[in-house]
Amino acid sequence: MGGGRSGRCALRVATTWLAIAIAALPGLSRGQAPAASELAARGVDIALVLPLESSSYGRAADAVRAGFVAAASMTKARTVVIGHDDGGATEAFGRARTSGARVMVGPLVRDDLKLVAAAANEDPGPPTLALNQLDDGAPLPSSFYTLALVIEADARVVARSARDGGALTVGVVGAGTPLQRRFADAFTAEWLLLGGASPVTLRFGRAPEMLVALRTELGRTPLDAIVLAVEGDDAALVKPYVGQTPAYASSQVNDRPTQATVRDLDDLRFVEIPWLALPDSPAYAKLPRRDYQNAALDRLYALGIDAFRAAWLLADAPPGRGVEFDGATGRVVLDADSRQFIRTPVLMQFRAGQKVPVEPR
């Protein structure tokens, strides 16, 4: 997710910007910090802990908060939002625990998750729904669940779609950035798991000579499908060389495409969350929408919606197998073994200047 600086930051959270401190209990205004004793006296079902006061992640955190509060307002759940600044996650989670919350939601930032998870290894506390994942899939404490906007979910959808479409040979055009390497690696892992042969790896670079070399390589390499593991803005540079071969990309290509870019991407398939792909779905009819004019923030708002729903399930009792729901970020299924809420977004396609769902085969 992220064709510009904001999109890349959004994926690091799972983002960026404005410092906003908020407490979500009735009667509390922006900026007030309720004492733990007050929260415990009122009774708290779910405590959402976010870096709302961070100069880097504040705006992203506020989008998550807004989605969470919107979903919670449709229930009788007693919730509180506890904001913190950079480096303040551990103390904020301490306040959440002291409040007596039955479930805690957060952290949002991966570095914060490392610190909070390390503390929970010593003293697990109540169930915690983390909104990110540790590097390399490192295990989390036994009390932790995860629901995250990670690019690996896009990769799994792309691999399954290409395989269902009959592709036998695939090529991966890679930019080599850390995020795109994750996308390419996750695609390859899923593709091999589905029985596909090892993908052909093709290198992308913006330099004219590298584009010429890529065009030559694509022209002489027969492929059934091509995966573009490149930044959103770069997909339009590669797409003309693909020809009629089915091509796929992550949700990043849909962050801020101009109308000219959309024309250049005609026929490209990409992954998107239902909140953006299917805005008229009756499943979300009662939920308010924010006009962010930024797909990365829209996805974080949707993450907040689904985070509340997953946390509300955890508040009743630790769920077992068979827990799933149609969420704003995709079809959400709990893997009881890994304690991950795994999202399956939907596949879209640029067609004649429009973005339309790809019909299932």
N, C-alpha and C positions, 0 to 999 in steps of 0.2 A: 504494500500500500504506500505509495508515496513517490510521485514524480518529482516534487521539489524538496526543499529542505524540510517543510512541514510533514510531508508524507514519510520521509525517512525517519524522522523523529517519532512519528506515530507508531511505526513498527518497532522502534527500540523500546517503546513502552509496552509493545506488542505488537514521544511526541513532545510536546513543546508548550511554552508560553505563559500567559497571564496569571498573576498570583491572586487567588480568590480563596478566602477562608469562609467556611459556612458550617452551620450546625443545623440539622434537619429535624430536630424535635419541635413539636408545636410550641409556639410562644418564644422561640429563640430566633434572634435575627442574625443576619450575616455578621461574621466576625466574632460572635460570642463563643466562648469556650466553656461548655457546661462542665461542672466538676463531676468527677467520677461518682461521688456519693449521690449527687442529684440524679445522675443517669440510673444508678442502681435502684434508687427509691422509685423512680418512674417505671422501671422495668424496660429492658431493651431486648428485642428479639435479634436484631441484626445491626452490627456496627460496621459501617463502611469507612475504611481508612485509606485516604488518598493524599498525594502530594499537592494539595490545593494551593499551598503557599510557596511552591517551588517556582523559581524564575524560568526554569527549563521546561517543566512538565505541568505547570498550573493550568494552562488552557486545555490540555488533553484530559487532565484529571477532572476538570469541571464538566467536560462533555460526558464522561462516565457517570459523574454524580447526577447530572440532569436526567440521564436515562434511568438510572437506578431509582431516583425519587419519583419519576413519572410512573414507573411500574409499581412502586410501593404504595403510591397514593390510591391505587385501585383495590387495595386490600386493607385489612385491619392491623397489618404488621407495625410493630413499634420499632422504629429505626432511628439511628443517629449517624451523622456524618462527622468524622473527626479528621480535620485537615492537619497537615504538617509541612515543614519546609524541607529543603535538601538536607539529608542526613538525620532527619527527625522521625523516621519510620518506627524504629524500635521503641522510642518513648511513646509514640502515638498508639502503638499496639498495646503497650502496657496500660494506657488509659482505657482502651477498649476492653481489655480483660477485666480491669477493676470495675468497669461499669456493669459487669454481670451479663454481658451479651451472650446469647446462646450460640451465635455464629458470628464470625468476623470475616469481612471481605477485603481483600488486598493482600499484599502490596501490588501496585501497578507497575513499578519500575523493577527491572531485573536485579540491579544492585541492591535495592532495598529488600527484595525477596531473599537474597543470600543472607543478609543480616538477621532478618526476622525468622527465617527457617533455622538458622544456627541456634538462636535462642530457644525456639520451640523444640529442638532436639533434646534440650535439657529439661524442659517443662512444657509438654505439648499444649495444654490448654484446650479451649473449645474448638469445634470444627472450624477450619479456616479455608475460605475459597480464594486462592491466589489468582490474580489476573495476569499472570505471566508464567514463564517456565524458566527453570535453571538451565545453564549452558549444558549442552551435550546430554540432555535428558537425565541429569543427576537426580537421584531420589530425593523426595521431600519428606518431612516428618510424617508420622502416621496419622496425625490429625489434619493434614492438609489435603485439599482437593484443588484442581486447577480448571480454569476456563479462560482461554487466552485467544487473542487475535494474533495468531502466528501464521507465517507464510507457508508452513508445512501443510496446513489444511488445504490451501489452494493447490499445492502440488499433488496431493492425493486425488483431488477431484479431476485434475488434468490427466493424470495417469489412467484413471479408470475410464474417463471419457474416450481417450485415444484408443485404449484397448477395446472398449465396447464398439468403437467405430471401425474395428478390423485392422488397425495398424499393427504391423509386425516389426518394421524397422523405424526407429525414431532418431532424430538428431536434436541435440540441445545446444542452442546458441547462447553462450554464457559471457557475461560481462566481467565476471571475476570479483565483483564487490562481495563483502561478507554476506549481505542479505541475499543476493542473487545466488551465491554459492549454496546457501541453505535451501533455497527453492530448488535449485538443480539437484542437489544431493537427495532431498526428500522425494523429488519426482523419480529419480533413478531407483531409490530404494523401493518405492511402491511399484514401479514398473517391473522390476525384477521379481518382486513378490507375486505379481500377477502372471508371471511366466514369460515376460518379454526378454528379448536379447539385449545385451549391453548397448546403451545408446551411443551414437556417434557424437563426439564432442567437437563443437565448432566455436572458435574464439571470435568475440566481437570487440571492435574498437572503433572509435569515432574518426580516426585518421583516414583520409581518402584511400591510402594504400591498403589499409586493413579492410575497408569496405569492399574494395576490388577483390581482395583475396577471398573474402567471405562469399561474394557473389560467384566467384569461380568455383569454390568448393561446393556450394549448394547446387551449382549447375551440373556438376559431374558426379554427385552423390545421390543415388536413388533412395528416397525416403518416403515412408507412408505418412509421417506426421513430423512436425517441427515444433519444439518448445522454445519460446523466447524467454530466457532467464536474463533479462536486461531491465534497466530502469525504465520507468514509464515513458519518458520522453524519447528514449532510444528505440522503442519498438517500431515507431514510424520510419526509422532509418532502415531497419531490417526487413520490414514487411514487403516492400516491392521486390525483394530478391527471392521471396518464397514461392511466387507463382501460384499455381492452383493447389499446392500441397496444403492440407489442413494444418493450421498453425494455432498454437495455444499460448496463453500468457497468464500471469497472476493478476490480481485485482489492481495492481499498481498502474496498469495502463488506463484505468478508469478514474484516476484521481482528479486530474484537471485537464482533460483533453479539450483542445479547441476544435471548432467545427472542421477546420482544415485537417487536423490530425485524425479526427474520426473518419474522414474520407480516405486518408492514407491507410487506415487500419481496417478497411472493409474486409469482411469475412473472418477477421481474427476472433477466435473464441477466447474468452477470459472468465475468470471466476469473480463472483461478487456475492455479498451477503443479501439475503432476501429483503431486508429493510430498504435497500437501495434498488435491488433488481425487481422487486414486486411491490412497489409502494401502495398499490391499490388492494392488496390482500386484506380480506376481512379479518384476518388474524390480528392485525395491528390497527384496526379502524378506530378503537377507542383511545389509542395512545397518542399524545401530542407529538408533533414533529417540530424540530428546530431548523431554521434556515441558516445553516452554517456556511453554505457555499463552499464546502470543503469536504470531499468524500472521506478523508481520513478521520475528521471529527465526527462525521455521521456514523462511521463504523464504531467509534468509541462510545457514542451515545447508545447505539444498539447493544454494545457489549454491556453497558450499564443495565439495560432492560433485562438481558438474559442473566446477568450476574444476580440481580434480585431474585429472579425466578428460581435459579439453582440454589441460592442461599436459603430461600423459603422452604425448599424441599429438605435441605440439611437441618433446618431449625426443628422440624418435626422429629426426625430420627435419622441416623446415618442410612442413606438409601442403599439398597442392594442392586442386584442385576435387574434389567428390564426398565430402568429409569430413562425416559427419553421425552422430548417435547419439541415442537416446531417453534424455534426461536427466531428472534430478529437477526441473529448472526448466522443462522443455518439450522439444519436438523441437528439437535443436540442429544447425544447419547452418552450416558455415563459408563465408562469402562471401570467396573468395580475393582478389578485387579490393580490397575494403575492409579485409580481415583482421579482420572481425567474425564472432564466433560468434553467429549470430542465433537467438534462442529463439522458439518458437511454443508458448505455453501452451495450456491447454484451456478450453473454454467450459462453465460451470456454470449452474445455475438454482435459485433458491429455489422450493420447491414443497411446500405443505402443511407448513411448518415444517421441512423438510429441505433439504439441499443435494445436488443430483443432477446428473450430467453431462447436457449437452444432446446428444441423439442427432444424429449427422450426417445431413444431408438427402440 
